[in-house]
Every structure is written in C-alpha cells, then in structure tokens.
Amino acid sequence: LVMHKLIYILTDSEGDVDGLSQLDEGDLVIVISVTGNYAKAVSAELSDVRATRVLLTQNTSFDLPGVFDWTLYISQAAHERGNTVYAEYGIRYFCDLLYNCYFRLLEEDRKENRA
C-alpha cells in the first residue's frame, strides 16, 4: 500500500496475470517496455482489461492500437536497442516525475478535504 493505493508489479517472470481481470475503469496499468517486446508479450492479457492502459517506451516506432489507451515515448528520437542512456535514466526520471506529481496532487487533495 503506497499513499492509499495498491501497487502490483507484474514482470515476465513474476506476478499473477489473472489479477488484471479484476481491474476496473478507476484503475491504471502502466507497462514499461523499453523496446516494446514486453508490451507485445502481454498484449493479449491486456486487450480485455477495463483499466486505463499506458505504455512507456523508448521505441518511437512501436504502438499497439487497441491495447494501450496512451503511448508515452521517453525520447523524440528512435532508440530501438535497449542499451541507451534513455533506457537507463529516462525511465527512472519519468517514474520519479510521475511519483512527485502524484504525491503533490494527493497532498493538495488532502488539504482541500481538511478545509
């Protein structure tokens, strides 16, 4: 439980794919797939998920319409091989920004509810 949200991590070797069927419209699935290979591998499991599905990738030529509601590219240039500075630091930086924004919004919401 992080900031009153349950977070599940699913990888190619760990986690329960069956739990995805329990998600609803209020949930969010973020798939981080540097090259797009993992996203392709889980696309069948994600296609019927009712949650909002977001793909984060560095492969600008990769997209799976109908599987992901949003595709976010961590670089404007195509970086299709995995060993780049974007793969190592771009995804970490994005996740740090996402956490920071979420935390600030949560704190603002708490302050408004106290007033």
MARLOLUM-460316 format. One record per residue (C-alpha): residue number from 1; residue in three letters; x, y, z. Coordinates in pm, 1 decimal. Layout:
+-------+-------+----------+----------+----------+
: kolfi : lummi :        u :        v :        w :
+-------+-------+----------+----------+----------+
:   NUM :   ALA :        X :        Y :        Z :
...
+-------+-------+----------+----------+----------+
This chain:
+-------+-------+----------+----------+----------+
: kolfi : lummi :        u :        v :        w :
+-------+-------+----------+----------+----------+
:     1 :   LEU :      0.0 :      0.0 :      0.0 :
:     2 :   VAL :    158.7 :    325.3 :   -114.3 :
:     3 :   MET :    -25.0 :    651.8 :    -47.5 :
:     4 :   HIS :   -351.6 :    459.3 :     -9.7 :
:     5 :   LYS :   -311.2 :    282.5 :   -344.3 :
:     6 :   LEU :   -237.7 :    -83.2 :   -401.9 :
:     7 :   ILE :     51.3 :   -134.0 :   -638.8 :
:     8 :   TYR :    112.7 :   -465.1 :   -811.6 :
:     9 :   ILE :    424.1 :   -538.8 :  -1011.0 :
:    10 :   LEU :    398.7 :   -787.5 :  -1292.0 :
:    11 :   THR :    705.4 :   -898.3 :  -1484.4 :
:    12 :   ASP :    774.9 :  -1165.8 :  -1741.2 :
:    13 :   SER :    886.6 :  -1397.4 :  -1460.1 :
:    14 :   GLU :    680.4 :  -1290.3 :  -1159.9 :
:    15 :   GLY :    327.5 :  -1188.7 :  -1072.0 :
:    16 :   ASP :    -28.0 :  -1302.6 :  -1132.2 :
:    17 :   VAL :   -169.6 :  -1212.1 :  -1474.9 :
:    18 :   ASP :   -514.3 :  -1327.0 :  -1360.2 :
:    19 :   GLY :   -535.2 :  -1023.7 :  -1131.1 :
:    20 :   LEU :   -565.1 :   -797.6 :  -1435.5 :
:    21 :   SER :   -920.1 :   -919.9 :  -1496.4 :
:    22 :   GLN :  -1026.7 :   -772.6 :  -1161.3 :
:    23 :   LEU :   -928.7 :   -416.9 :  -1256.2 :
:    24 :   ASP :  -1195.8 :   -164.3 :  -1348.6 :
:    25 :   GLU :  -1223.1 :    180.9 :  -1507.5 :
:    26 :   GLY :  -1086.1 :    352.1 :  -1195.9 :
:    27 :   ASP :   -757.7 :    160.9 :  -1212.6 :
:    28 :   LEU :   -441.2 :    233.2 :  -1407.0 :
:    29 :   VAL :   -198.2 :     -9.2 :  -1568.2 :
:    30 :   ILE :    143.7 :    126.8 :  -1665.1 :
:    31 :   VAL :    353.6 :   -101.0 :  -1883.5 :
:    32 :   ILE :    722.5 :    -11.0 :  -1905.9 :
:    33 :   SER :    874.5 :   -174.7 :  -2209.7 :
:    34 :   VAL :   1196.1 :    -18.2 :  -2335.1 :
:    35 :   THR :   1194.3 :   -186.8 :  -2677.4 :
:    36 :   GLY :    827.7 :   -285.9 :  -2691.7 :
:    37 :   ASN :    894.2 :   -659.7 :  -2668.7 :
:    38 :   TYR :    738.9 :   -699.2 :  -2322.9 :
:    39 :   ALA :    437.8 :   -492.8 :  -2430.5 :
:    40 :   LYS :    388.7 :   -725.8 :  -2726.6 :
:    41 :   ALA :    419.3 :  -1029.0 :  -2499.7 :
:    42 :   VAL :    144.1 :   -909.9 :  -2262.8 :
:    43 :   SER :    -82.3 :   -750.5 :  -2523.4 :
:    44 :   ALA :   -324.3 :  -1045.8 :  -2527.8 :
:    45 :   GLU :   -367.0 :  -1027.3 :  -2149.2 :
:    46 :   LEU :   -418.0 :   -650.3 :  -2160.4 :
:    47 :   SER :   -660.5 :   -627.0 :  -2450.7 :
:    48 :   ASP :   -967.4 :   -701.3 :  -2233.0 :
:    49 :   VAL :   -855.8 :   -511.8 :  -1922.1 :
:    50 :   ARG :  -1106.7 :   -239.5 :  -1829.6 :
:    51 :   ALA :   -845.7 :    -15.5 :  -1660.7 :
:    52 :   THR :   -673.1 :    268.7 :  -1841.2 :
:    53 :   ARG :   -361.6 :    120.9 :  -2004.6 :
:    54 :   VAL :    -48.8 :    328.7 :  -2060.8 :
:    55 :   LEU :    268.6 :    217.9 :  -2238.1 :
:    56 :   LEU :    601.8 :    383.6 :  -2160.1 :
:    57 :   THR :    868.9 :    303.8 :  -2418.5 :
:    58 :   GLN :   1172.8 :    445.5 :  -2592.8 :
:    59 :   ASN :   1086.1 :    277.9 :  -2923.5 :
:    60 :   THR :    912.1 :    556.4 :  -3117.7 :
:    61 :   SER :    812.7 :    321.9 :  -3398.5 :
:    62 :   PHE :    623.0 :     94.6 :  -3160.0 :
:    63 :   ASP :    249.7 :    120.5 :  -3092.2 :
:    64 :   LEU :    -27.0 :   -128.6 :  -3024.9 :
:    65 :   PRO :   -355.0 :     45.5 :  -3107.6 :
:    66 :   GLY :   -647.2 :   -107.6 :  -2925.5 :
:    67 :   VAL :   -425.1 :   -242.3 :  -2647.9 :
:    68 :   PHE :   -299.1 :     82.4 :  -2493.5 :
:    69 :   ASP :   -503.2 :    395.9 :  -2435.3 :
:    70 :   TRP :   -187.4 :    606.5 :  -2426.6 :
:    71 :   THR :    166.6 :    550.5 :  -2550.2 :
:    72 :   LEU :    433.3 :    775.4 :  -2397.6 :
:    73 :   TYR :    774.4 :    792.8 :  -2560.9 :
:    74 :   ILE :   1067.3 :    892.5 :  -2340.2 :
:    75 :   SER :   1256.3 :   1032.4 :  -2637.7 :
:    76 :   GLN :   1167.8 :   1201.4 :  -2963.9 :
:    77 :   ALA :   1437.0 :   1006.4 :  -3146.5 :
:    78 :   ALA :   1405.5 :    636.1 :  -3222.9 :
:    79 :   HIS :   1605.7 :    424.5 :  -2977.6 :
:    80 :   GLU :   1509.4 :     70.1 :  -3057.1 :
:    81 :   ARG :   1800.4 :   -104.4 :  -2897.0 :
:    82 :   GLY :   1788.7 :   -137.1 :  -2520.1 :
:    83 :   ASN :   2132.2 :    -11.9 :  -2411.7 :
:    84 :   THR :   2096.4 :    365.4 :  -2424.3 :
:    85 :   VAL :   2101.9 :    645.3 :  -2172.9 :
:    86 :   TYR :   1724.6 :    673.6 :  -2224.4 :
:    87 :   ALA :   1671.9 :    313.4 :  -2121.7 :
:    88 :   GLU :   1874.6 :    355.5 :  -1805.6 :
:    89 :   TYR :   1793.1 :    707.6 :  -1690.2 :
:    90 :   GLY :   1492.3 :    818.7 :  -1894.2 :
:    91 :   ILE :   1257.6 :    566.2 :  -1739.6 :
:    92 :   ARG :   1389.9 :    631.2 :  -1388.8 :
:    93 :   TYR :   1349.3 :   1005.1 :  -1441.7 :
:    94 :   PHE :    995.1 :    961.0 :  -1574.4 :
:    95 :   CYS :    895.5 :    742.4 :  -1279.2 :
:    96 :   ASP :   1045.0 :    996.0 :  -1037.6 :
:    97 :   LEU :    846.1 :   1277.4 :  -1201.1 :
:    98 :   LEU :    528.8 :   1069.4 :  -1200.2 :
:    99 :   TYR :    568.7 :    988.3 :   -830.3 :
:   100 :   ASN :    641.5 :   1353.0 :   -747.3 :
:   101 :   CYS :    336.1 :   1481.7 :   -937.8 :
:   102 :   TYR :    111.3 :   1217.2 :   -783.9 :
:   103 :   PHE :    237.7 :   1296.2 :   -434.3 :
:   104 :   ARG :    177.9 :   1671.2 :   -480.2 :
:   105 :   LEU :   -174.8 :   1614.5 :   -613.1 :
:   106 :   LEU :   -251.5 :   1380.7 :   -324.4 :
:   107 :   GLU :   -126.4 :   1637.9 :    -71.5 :
:   108 :   GLU :   -335.1 :   1915.0 :   -234.2 :
:   109 :   ASP :   -640.8 :   1690.7 :   -223.5 :
:   110 :   ARG :   -582.6 :   1614.4 :    144.6 :
:   111 :   LYS :   -551.2 :   1986.7 :    226.3 :
:   112 :   GLU :   -874.2 :   2066.5 :     41.8 :
:   113 :   ASN :  -1061.4 :   1789.4 :    223.2 :
:   114 :   ARG :   -939.9 :   1917.3 :    563.9 :
:   115 :   ALA :  -1072.1 :   2268.4 :    496.9 :
+-------+-------+----------+----------+----------+
